[in-house]
Amino acid sequence: MTALPESLTFPWRPATEPEWRAVLASTAGYASTDSEQALIVDVCANAVRAGGHLLAWYGRYDHSQEGPLRPVAVFGPAAAYLDDAPPEWVNAYSRDEASNPVLRALATNECVFSQDLAADDGLAPWSERAITYGFRSFASLPVPVQGVLDGVLTMYSGQVGAFDETAVATLGILCAQVGNGIARYRAATRVNEALEATIRVLSRAVEARDPYTAGHQLAVSALSEQIATRLGLDPFEVQGIRLAALVHDIGKVGIPSELLLKPGPMRAVEMTLIREHVNIGVEVLATIDFPWPLATVVEQHHERLDGTGYPNGTSGDDILLAARIIAVADTVDAMTRDRPYKFKATLEQTIEALQAGTGSLYDPTVTQACITILVEASQLLVVPSMTSNADRPA
């Protein structure tokens, strides 16, 4: 069993070598993976496919458990090797560390590999079981994430000599890339969490000024997210819609409190002032560089397909899908809330209003998805048929 010296220098190999193919394939795969887990699975798969290996798996170092090495990704025709492994082989950090190369790589934070398991006396008795699965050589490489050990990537080959010092050094580049990729996803997660937390604070600040609609933006956000998911939008788009809905009324911070708290219908001049919340919201959000067009979505959430909405009379497909989704969710929540001057609508009344406006006010596909969600939530068995406004008798 050989540990790779940190000072090792090695000749560069052409990209036709299996370890280089694994590096290049995984580098290209970074653009198509959308999560830390997907990245790790992709790296294991590329390592197996590029080298024709029998198994690649990634074990994560768990600081909080007695068994610190937890498999999080496994790929290859010999995956049953881990399924059959005794718990102490995979999990126990202190047991049999000397002969278990994966645990040694974890303990020493160095690459550990063997070109011939049968001839490497230092691996007995661990190698006896490995050989029964057809393994003849292996490499275990630690993966650092921002300088801290995250886990160990281990590969097994059915060929003697598949992992020499040059190959392992090249695979070390792969592990460094894996560590960088994991760090990137974790950083993005922290940024997203901070962004959502900030937006939720803004949402609560708006609703604190209007107790009659407290919880409205949160409810619209939840329903908008359900509609977007029902429509099959990707997670990134769904997240943007959820966040836009959380702040769709943020412009109310610029509306006089006496208007927001007025316990009755608005006069025309008052309604004009209330509608200014859209433009105020755009001014607030346009100064922030979000990864989604939140300002435009907020600007359009009161627009209607037939151009009768506000503030710009935008119509049809010129209204962003996110805004069309929030428009429907906003209408539903407004109808189903009690206000001092009106009682909330029933489910049947809400569905009837949506149907009456579909095709003219509301996007038909969005409306149908919303109705389906409402019916399922109420455990009704029959969804009322959809008819557009144009199809209704005068």
CORHUJO-V783419 format. One record per pair of residues at least 6 apart in sequence whose C-alpha atoms are under 6 Angstrom apart, sorted by the first residue. I is the first residue (numbers start at 1). J is the second residue. If there is no record, write none. Layout:
i: [I,I]
j: [J,J]
This chain:
i: [1,1,2,2,3,3,4,10,15,18,18,21,22,22,22,23,26,33,36,36,41,44,44,45,53,54,54,54,54,54,55,55,55,55,55,56,56,56,57,57,57,57,58,58,58,58,58,59,59,59,59,59,59,60,60,60,60,61,61,61,61,62,67,67,69,97,97,99,102,105,105,109,111,111,112,112,113,113,114,114,115,115,115,115,116,116,116,117,117,134,135,135,135,136,136,136,136,137,137,137,138,138,139,139,140,140,141,141,142,142,143,143,143,143,143,143,144,144,145,145,203,203,206,206,207,210,217,218,220,220,221,221,221,223,224,224,225,225,227,227,228,240,241,244,248,250,251,251,251,251,252,263,264,278,282,282,285,286,297,300,301,301,302,302,303,303,303,304,305,305,305,305,306,306,307,307,307,335,335,336,336,337,338,356,357,358,358,359]
j: [114,122,112,113,111,112,111,166,21,50,51,50,46,47,50,174,43,39,182,185,73,56,75,75,157,76,77,78,156,157,75,76,78,155,156,75,154,155,73,74,153,154,71,72,73,152,153,69,70,71,72,151,152,69,70,150,151,68,69,150,151,68,91,92,91,103,104,123,140,111,112,142,140,141,139,140,138,139,137,138,137,160,161,163,136,137,160,136,137,158,156,157,158,157,158,159,160,156,157,160,155,156,154,155,153,154,152,153,151,152,149,150,151,152,175,179,150,179,179,183,246,247,250,253,214,260,246,246,329,330,242,245,246,329,326,329,238,242,369,370,238,292,322,294,298,281,277,278,280,281,277,340,341,299,295,299,295,295,323,323,323,327,309,310,309,310,314,361,315,316,360,361,315,360,313,314,315,344,345,344,345,344,344,389,389,364,388,388]
